Amino acid sequence: MIKDGRLKVENVFISRENIDELIKKYRNSDEKECDPDFLCIDLDGNDWYVWDAIKSINPRLVSIEYNGKFPPDLNWKQAYDRNHRWDYSDWQGASLKAMELLGRQKGYVLVGTNLTGANAFFVRNDLYSKESFLDQNTAEELYNPYRKSELRFVTPGHPSGYCLVGQEENRGVLNYYESEAEYRRSRNKERWKKLIRWMKKGISK
């Protein structure tokens, strides 16, 4: 595919300043009158800003990473930094609500999220119908929280050095442990408590 020109690969640091020019650079004359079927954005930071900056194409389907640690009704995105690199914290990217609202501005409908709470899927307005998709298209209705260990058959993303793990009742940033180590300590304490209760039951018998 690369040899015959159907697939093009370039190692470039993406920003909102260069993304649209890069897309234009690789669209040939035959493609300028049509839009791609699928666009995937996964940058661990400036995802919201990069999608907002794309003006030259209107893909039929967009997959974009969101920060599932934040509750579904919170409209939040990180401050833009052209040189941003993930710093192993959870204060990055944008909430699902922020992505939903941006999608609406760009002419897209939120139609789903994946089970690990990492990716949101948008369909272009002219292709959306209630016969083909659920009659639910808000962040509150389609939110999946970030799931670190509940899904045994899937390993979601990469762990954070400073994180919002151990959520209860999907409250996101309103309920979190300040570090992975703190989360593990709390889990170990619960295990020990259960073991002690079990041993006491055995002794009482």
Order of alpha helices (4+ residues) and beta strands (2+ residues): alpha-beta-alpha-beta-alpha-beta-beta-alpha-alpha
